[in-house]
Amino acid sequence: MSDLIIKAGPFEFTARLETALAPLTCEAFLKALPFREQLLHVRWSGESTWVPLGERHFGVPAENATAYPLPGEILLYPGGLSEAEVLMPYGRTHFASKAGALAGNHFLTIVAGVEHLPELGRLALWRGAQPIAIDRV
């Protein structure tokens, strides 16, 4: 089952909320919909893109947290050692910031379109920020 649709650059993905594993993060993110931002290529984490959220706080604890997400496992880092952000990996990723290693809440998994993530990553790397919109299906 897909819960959310993600439009990033020229691509469209469908994703499943991980409500059983990260219920507080899912609930907080749903309150932020529709989510419209700019997707950038990461600086420290490897093959991933990210959405910097600055001082925006989601007020959630660590749940279902990981530092090594797989392609299509979307993380929300609620802030703390570094600014809040959404991480969207397309390849080998070790989540980090200038403050060091981080772990983000895996709250969303892409279930359709994951094969387009590497191309989206290359697009963000070589062409710059890409628009991203996440909303309910």
N, C-alpha and C positions, 0 to 999 in steps of 0.2 A: 504494500500500500504506500502511496506517496502522499505526503501532507503539504509540501511546499513546492513552489516552482521558483527556480533560480534562473535569471537571465543575466549573463555576464559576457561582456563584449558581444560578439555575434552568435553566441551559443546559448542553448536552453537546456536546463537540467531539471530533473525532478528529484526530490529528496524526502527521506523519512525522518521524522522527529524521533529521537531516542528517549521517549518519555519514561520508559521503565528504568533506564540507567542514569538519566540526568533530568529528572522531573522539574526541579527548580529552575535550571537553566532554560529548558524548553518553555516553561511558563513565562519567564522573564523576556525571552526573545520574542515570543508571540505578541507580547504587549508592545514591542517595538515595531511591529509590522504596520504598514509596508516599510521595508528596509531598503533605502536607496542611498548608495554611497559610491565611492571610487575604489576599485580593486588595483592594488599595486603588486609588483614582484617583491618578495622578501629580501632582506639584507643579510640576515645571519642564519636562517633556518634551512637553506638548501633549496629543493625543488618545490616551491610553494608560492602562493599568492596570499595577500593579507589585506584587510580593511582596518586601517588605524582608526580608533574611536576616541582617542585623546582622553579627556577627563570624563567621558560618558561612563556612568557606573550602572551595572546591572544588579548589584547587591546579592550575588549568589556565592555560595561556598564552592570549594573544589568538589566536583562529583564526576565520576567517569573520566577522570583527568589522565592525560597522557602527554608525553613529550615526543613520541614517535608515531604520529598518525599516518595511516595509509592513505593513498590517493582516494579522494572522495569522502574521507572522514573529516568533517568540518568541526573546528574547535572554536569555542568562545573563551577567551581569556578575560576574566572580569576586571582585571587591573590588580595592582599590588606592586611587585618589583618593577614592572614596566607599565606602559599605558594599556588600557583596554583595547582588545582587537578581536577580529574574526580571522582565523587562519584556514585557508583552503588549499591543501596540498595536492600536487599533481604527480609527484615522484618521491624519491628518498628525502625525508624531512626529519630534522632534529630541531624541534621548536626551541628557539632561543631569541634573546634580545641583547642589547649592549650591556644589560645587567647580568647576563649569563643564561643558563638553561631555564626554561619555563615549562610548565605543564598546563594545558588548556582543557576545558570541559568538552569532551566529544558529545555533541548534542544533536548532530544532524549528519545523515549519511546519504550521499548521492546514490540513487538507485537506477537512474537512466541518464545516459549521456557522459558517464565517467570517461569514456574513451576520448572525449574532446578536451579533457583537462590539460594534457601536455601542450596542445596547441594554444589553449588559452594562456598557459604559463609563458610560453615563448612570445606570444603577442604582448603580454604585459611587460616582459623583460625588454623586448626590442622596440616596441612602439609606445610604451608608457601606460599610464593609468587607463583602465577600462571601466565603463559603467557597470554596476551590479545592482540588481533589484531582486529582492526576495519577498514573496508574498504567498498567501494561501492559494491552493489549487482552485 
